[in-house]
Amino acid sequence: MLFICYPKCSTCQKAKKWLDEHDLEYTERHIVENNPSYEELKEWYEKSGLALKRFFNTSGLLYREMELKNKLPKMSEEEQLKLLSTNGMLVKRPMLVDGDKVFVGFKESEWEKLL
């Protein structure tokens, strides 16, 4: 499993603690130091079955500064994926990728069911 996180994020810390408590093996990846590529994001988006907007960190400062709430609806999926690949702070975290399963954000009840 690949655990993509921002170490200072309290939700990421809770998710990491949950993974450790359940003795799940994972590779940790710092989302800012090693931002997901366009190709990775496209693959994860397709596997997730989620709306692309769920991949954006809508509560983040950068999202608000860029006024993406108003811009995203006018952008194509490709443009949105390319934008996400430019800065890890735009990407919702934590993210967990396990084969064909992709979890965006940490909801303990969802992770319990699917893992």
N, C-alpha and C positions, 0 to 999 in steps of 0.2 A: 504494500500500500504506500501511496505517496501522500504525505500530509503537508499541505502548503499553508504556511501561516506567517503572521507578523508577530514575532516574539513579545512585543510590548502590548499587544492586544489582549484584553482580559478574556474575551470570548475564546480566542485561540488558546490561551493558557488553560481554560476550563476543558476545552476539547482535548488538549494534549494529556491533561490529568486523567480524563475519562479513558482515553486510549491506553494509557499506562495501567490504570486500575483494572482494565479488562485484558491485560497481557497481550495486546495486539501489537504485532511487529509492523513498523513503518519506517519510511525514510522521510526525514524532516527537510523541508525546503523553505528558505526565507524568501518571501514573496517580493521583497524589494531588491534584495541582492541578486535574485535569480528569477526575474519576472517570467511568467509563462509566455511562450511564443504564440504567434498567431496560429500556427498549426496545432499546437497543444490545445489552445482555447477552442478552436473550431471542433476538434475531435471530442473534447470534454462536453462542449455544448450539445453536440449531436447525440452523444451517449446519455446525457442527463435527462433529456425529455423536458427540461425546464425552459421557461421563457428566457431569452437572452438578457433581458433587464435584470434577472436574478443574479447574473454574474457581476453586476456593477455594485460597488460599495456606495450605495445611495446616501448613507449617513456620513460619508467622508468629506473632509474639508475640500479636497481637490474636486470632487464631483460637484459640490456647490459652487466653488470658485469658477469652474468651467461652464456653469449653468447648463449642465447636461440634461436636467429634467426637461428643459424645453428643446434641446437639440437632438436627443436620441430618437424621438418619434420621426424625425425627418431624415434620419440616417439609415442606410441599408445595413443588413446584417454584417456584410463584409467590412463596411466602414466602422461599425461598432466593435467588431473583433480586432481590427487593426488598432483602434484607439485603446482598447483594453491591453493590448500587447506592448503599449508604449510606457506604461507606468504601473507597477504593482499596487500602488495606493488606490488605483481605480477599481481593482478587483476585489470582489466580496471574499471575505475570509472568515474562518478557515475553509479550506477546500480539501476534500479527501477523495482520492482517486484509487479505486480498487478494481482493476480489470474493466468490466463494462459498467461498473457502478461509479457514479460521481455525485458527491454530496457537496452542496454549496451552503456555507453557514453551518452553525452548530445547533441542532435541535436534538437533544439527547434521545427523545422518544423515537425520532426517525432513525437515528444511528442504531438504536437498540434493535429495531425491527429488521433493518436491512443488513446488519452485520451479525 
